[in-house]
Amino acid sequence: MSQQARSRSATTGTARGDIGRRIAQRREELGFTRKEAAVRAGTAPGYLQYLEENPAAAPGIGILIRLADALQTTVAALLGGGAELPPGTGRAAYHPELVELSAEECRARLSTHGVGRLAVPTPTGPVIMPVNYSVIDGAVVYCTAHGTEPAAAAGTEVGFEIDRIDDALSRGWSVLVQGHARAVTEPDEVRRLEEQAYTAPWAGGERDMWVRIETVSISGREIAVRES
């Protein structure tokens, strides 16, 4: 591929090699070996290795759907569609079914993500903003800067939500945590959060205030698509 073609590809679409990178990254996040992921997706480990390592690989929609299910993600996420396009613009599926998630399922999904939406009450009304978070000892924790709206959540009742949307298949799910936010100030606890947190604020800057959301309730819903 010429330099001009490479530049055009970078500005107009996602490189094919990104699919393999996303598959490998998601598999490693879940702690699956290549063989384990291949078995879950109903394919051969050698083919999965080919997808992950060959920049020219272009898997069909069938294997992408199976891989997305095996890796607890979406086709859109593997294709990188969520990085450039707003979600939720697709049509509803022909046979959607709204399913309530159990508390155990909600906690499992909560622990696989690193970005969520925090709803905070303020003197001028509720505010919702994205934050990087971790789940430690079953609680949502995040690090922010003093004087910010996420910091103002300390001492209030908040809502915290994560979701996953697959426009390709018109399905998705969401998990909602409601609880009391408090500032973490005890040095040993702060140190432990710093050691165990698996995400850091993308915004950068001086952020050294830890907030912990003590869960009062957790709930979730999923839009599943039946085959017929």
Phi and psi in degrees as a GROMACS rama.xvg file:
@    title "Ramachandran Plot"
@    xaxis  label "Phi"
@    yaxis  label "Psi"
@TYPE xy
-71.9393  163.279  SER-2
-60.4645  -38.788  GLN-3
-63.6189  -42.1292  GLN-4
-66.6536  -38.9752  ALA-5
-63.0885  -41.6802  ARG-6
-64.8417  -40.7952  SER-7
-64.3902  -40.9395  ARG-8
-62.9187  -39.2732  SER-9
-66.5444  -28.844  ALA-10
-96.5682  -17.1318  THR-11
-111.99  -9.00762  THR-12
-170.933  -178.366  GLY-13
-91.5216  132.081  THR-14
-63.8861  143.728  ALA-15
-57.0042  -36.7435  ARG-16
-62.1308  -20.3956  GLY-17
-65.0511  -28.7442  ASP-18
-62.8648  -48.5475  ILE-19
-62.3149  -38.2312  GLY-20
-64.0639  -42.2887  ARG-21
-67.9555  -38.7898  ARG-22
-60.9121  -48.6329  ILE-23
-64.1914  -41.3137  ALA-24
-63.5087  -44.768  GLN-25
-67.2  -40.2816  ARG-26
-60.3023  -43.4943  ARG-27
-69.1663  -34.4653  GLU-28
-59.9174  -37.4901  GLU-29
-83.3504  -9.13654  LEU-30
77.6988  21.4123  GLY-31
-87.1521  139.8  PHE-32
-74.4306  166.287  THR-33
-62.07  -37.4297  ARG-34
-66.207  -43.3402  LYS-35
-61.5535  -44.5049  GLU-36
-65.3919  -39.1755  ALA-37
-64.0538  -43.4842  ALA-38
-60.9656  -44.1385  VAL-39
-62.1499  -34.2642  ARG-40
-89.8377  -4.83619  ALA-41
70.1186  37.894  GLY-42
-134.679  177.188  THR-43
-87.8079  142.365  ALA-44
-56.1429  -35.2738  PRO-45
-64.5378  -37.0854  GLY-46
-70.1671  -38.5893  TYR-47
-63.5147  -39.3694  LEU-48
-61.1597  -41.0171  GLN-49
-60.8839  -44.2086  TYR-50
-62.931  -41.3862  LEU-51
-73.0956  -30.8101  GLU-52
-107.441  -13.3935  GLU-53
-102.487  110.339  ASN-54
-60.807  -21.9564  PRO-55
-88.7181  -1.69405  ALA-56
-63.5565  136.159  ALA-57
-135.247  78.3332  ALA-58
-64.7338  148.24  PRO-59
-76.0249  171.577  GLY-60
-65.4967  -31.0394  ILE-61
-61.6233  -50.8619  GLY-62
-69.4526  -32.4909  ILE-63
-64.7001  -39.616  LEU-64
-64.1291  -43.9884  ILE-65
-66.6146  -39.1522  ARG-66
-66.5739  -40.8702  LEU-67
-61.0009  -43.5549  ALA-68
-65.0029  -44.0152  ASP-69
-64.1507  -33.5607  ALA-70
-98.9853  11.4561  LEU-71
54.5993  45.4073  GLN-72
-140.31  -157.128  THR-73
-127.181  159.777  THR-74
-60.625  -42.8944  VAL-75
-59.3229  -39.1136  ALA-76
-66.6932  -41.5033  ALA-77
-66.033  -32.9865  LEU-78
-82.6748  -11.1039  LEU-79
81.0933  12.3148  GLY-80
-62.658  -33.7913  GLY-81
-68.2929  -15.9232  GLY-82
-75.8056  -24.009  ALA-83
-120.702  -25.9988  GLU-84
-111.749  144.18  LEU-85
-69.5662  135.263  PRO-86
-78.9298  161.819  PRO-87
89.9933  9.34064  GLY-88
-91.5886  -7.84761  THR-89
-77.6669  166.507  GLY-90
-76.782  157.126  ARG-91
-67.4224  150.649  ALA-92
-70.9898  165.486  ALA-93
-70.2937  -33.2862  TYR-94
-130.291  64.2878  HIS-95
-75.924  152.585  PRO-96
-140.806  123.836  GLU-97
-87.348  120.705  LEU-98
-119.176  133.994  VAL-99
-81.9698  131.505  GLU-100
-87.6718  143.207  LEU-101
-72.8199  163.53  SER-102
-59.6573  -37.9773  ALA-103
-64.9906  -42.4867  GLU-104
-64.3311  -39.6902  GLU-105
-61.4555  -45.5815  CYS-106
-64.7524  -38.5569  ARG-107
-62.9895  -43.2812  ALA-108
-71.9443  -35.6827  ARG-109
-59.7404  -38.1443  LEU-110
-77.3884  -7.80942  SER-111
-94.1216  -8.31459  THR-112
-104.994  172.757  HIS-113
-137.421  -4.77318  GLY-114
-132.013  131.721  VAL-115
-140.47  177.713  GLY-116
-110.735  126.838  ARG-117
-104.633  124.873  LEU-118
-102.886  119.643  ALA-119
-124.198  133.005  VAL-120
-76.969  136.523  PRO-121
-132.171  165.955  THR-122
-58.4401  -24.6953  PRO-123
-100.147  4.86752  THR-124
125.163  169.074  GLY-125
-67.3506  145.038  PRO-126
-127.752  139.222  VAL-127
-119.955  131.66  ILE-128
-147.037  151.416  MET-129
-79.8708  143.49  PRO-130
-139.485  148.369  VAL-131
-78.4464  135.525  ASN-132
-142.198  166.131  TYR-133
-132.011  161.071  SER-134
-111.366  115.975  VAL-135
-129.515  127.342  ILE-136
55.3895  35.0967  ASP-137
79.5178  0.905898  GLY-138
-114.248  147.382  ALA-139
-76.4177  129.324  VAL-140
-131.693  149.52  VAL-141
-150.305  158.459  TYR-142
-113.281  133.553  CYS-143
-143.732  -177.605  THR-144
-99.6477  145.456  ALA-145
-61.1392  141.769  HIS-146
87.362  -2.0155  GLY-147
-92.7487  169.706  THR-148
-66.0557  -39.4795  GLU-149
-61.3815  -32.5837  PRO-150
-69.8975  -33.8215  ALA-151
-67.9561  -12.0883  ALA-152
-66.5256  -27.3177  ALA-153
-57.0905  128.219  ALA-154
89.9017  7.57621  GLY-155
-126.377  167.348  THR-156
-87.1669  129.659  GLU-157
-129.19  166.34  VAL-158
-117.73  144.681  GLY-159
-137.361  127.483  PHE-160
-131.517  141.642  GLU-161
-126.723  157.23  ILE-162
-154.852  168.153  ASP-163
-140.644  125.282  ARG-164
-121.118  131.436  ILE-165
-116.673  96.4757  ASP-166
-64.9246  -30.9379  ASP-167
-60.9509  -36.0908  ALA-168
-113.222  4.56695  LEU-169
53.7635  47.9686  SER-170
-140.628  166.929  ARG-171
176.094  -179.305  GLY-172
-151.467  162.99  TRP-173
-146.479  151.783  SER-174
-128.542  133.298  VAL-175
-120.193  127.644  LEU-176
-109.797  130.254  VAL-177
-117.821  134.467  GLN-178
-175.04  -173.41  GLY-179
-102.745  125.964  HIS-180
-91.6438  137.006  ALA-181
-138.64  148.653  ARG-182
-76.4821  137.581  ALA-183
-95.281  116.614  VAL-184
-121.316  -17.8443  THR-185
-67.7394  122.876  GLU-186
-53.4503  -43.4081  PRO-187
-65.0612  -38.0079  ASP-188
-69.9425  -39.8894  GLU-189
-60.6072  -44.2154  VAL-190
-61.3247  -40.3022  ARG-191
-67.4137  -39.338  ARG-192
-64.8245  -40.9669  LEU-193
-62.0486  -34.9887  GLU-194
-77.229  -34.6013  GLU-195
-98.3921  -16.3978  GLN-196
-62.7096  134.574  ALA-197
-104.091  3.96166  TYR-198
-133.518  158.671  THR-199
-131.983  153.526  ALA-200
-57.6851  124.648  PRO-201
-67.7084  -26.5109  TRP-202
-68.9705  -18.599  ALA-203
70.2006  -161.459  GLY-204
79.3799  -173.739  GLY-205
-80.4132  103.305  GLU-206
-134.545  104.456  ARG-207
-134.428  17.0513  ASP-208
-102.972  119.082  MET-209
-96.1937  136.25  TRP-210
-124.208  136.934  VAL-211
-119.872  133.45  ARG-212
-101.943  111.718  ILE-213
-80.7184  113.828  GLU-214
-68.3924  127.915  THR-215
-100.507  -40.5859  VAL-216
-148.608  153.348  SER-217
-140.763  134.345  ILE-218
-147.908  162.487  SER-219
-160.322  157.931  GLY-220
-137.674  152.412  ARG-221
-135.916  135.862  GLU-222
-95.1527  104.975  ILE-223
-95.3781  156.557  ALA-224
-118.785  115.529  VAL-225
-80.0009  147.127  ARG-226
-67.7989  -30.563  GLU-227
